[in-house]
Amino acid sequence: MAMDTGAHQGDESRGLPQVTITLTRYAESDELISRAIRHALAQEGVEGEVLFIEQDVEKPLDATRFEAGNLAFRMIARKLGGLSDARNLALDEARYPLVLYLDADAMAEPDWASRLAEVLRSDPKVAVAGSRIVPGWPGKPPVWARARVVSDQYSMLDLGSETKPWHRVVGAAFGLDMAKLGPDMRFDPTLGRREGKLFSGEESEFCARVVERGFEIRYVGSAVVTHEVSRERTRLLWVMRRLYYAGLGRSQVGGAPAPSRRPGLADWLTLPLILPPYALGWARGKLAGSRKV
């Protein structure tokens, strides 16, 4: 089922970049996903659409509530196998080659899309752009969240306000220029969150292939989103499950485990907490001897 609300804003007559902003949900509430969509629809300095991939096909979101916004709203309701499948469907359905991804709990600042689009359009070598992702805690953050490895599990990334080369993006908020990458670039469906499994790593694997093709990745510190953290995810059990699947996903991609950033003091202090679940997941993946887990 596909639904389209709002008028298209025409060609780039005002010189504004045209984008498809896309997001999906797994089990997020109507209230949370609606707020994320409204933040996306309120983007300034761009034209185009917000494409929502609705995976709750039995009780889909009411699309008529999003008729007013700076961008057109479109919804496709379809049950999919996981997050990577939803992202690939968005690539198939996007009306514009600048495809910007948001998580269902990521609230974008009004200039987020224009900042990413500007970097993607200004340099022919840049095909992927990542965001500055800051936490929205439901209360006081847990002590272990100070560790950079744990921060990665919460899909946060804060390298400051500058734009700089970086080796990867974080899935809560990033953008692709598919005109440069071509129609065959897709996310690996064996990676990424899917039912019952907190997998990750699909963006890192995608970025590695982007670099192999000779393109570059940028971190855009002026493109800011607030990634809201539910109370469930502040619990130690959730963090340990997430670390387990991070290790499992890393073993599927191949290579030895390695931190995405240089460990800080908090990482060393929390190593007894971080290492066991990650190592267990990595070892299980290696023993399985297959990417199918």
Secondary structure, 3 states (H helix, E strand, C coil): CEEEECCCCCCCCCCCCEEEEEEECCCCCHHHHHHHHHHHHCCCCCEEEEEEEECCCCCCCCHHHHCCCCCEEEEEECCCCEHHHHHHHHHHHCCCCEEEEECCCEEECCCHHHHHHHHHHHCCCEEEEEEEEEEECCCCCCHHHHCHHHHHHCCCECCCCCEEECCCCCCCEEEEEHHHHCCCCCCCCCCCCECCECCCCHHHHHHHHHHHCCCEEEEEEEEEEEEECCHHHHCHHHHHHHHHHHHHHHHHHCCCCCCCCCCCHHHHHCHHHHHHHHHHHHHHHHHHCCCCC
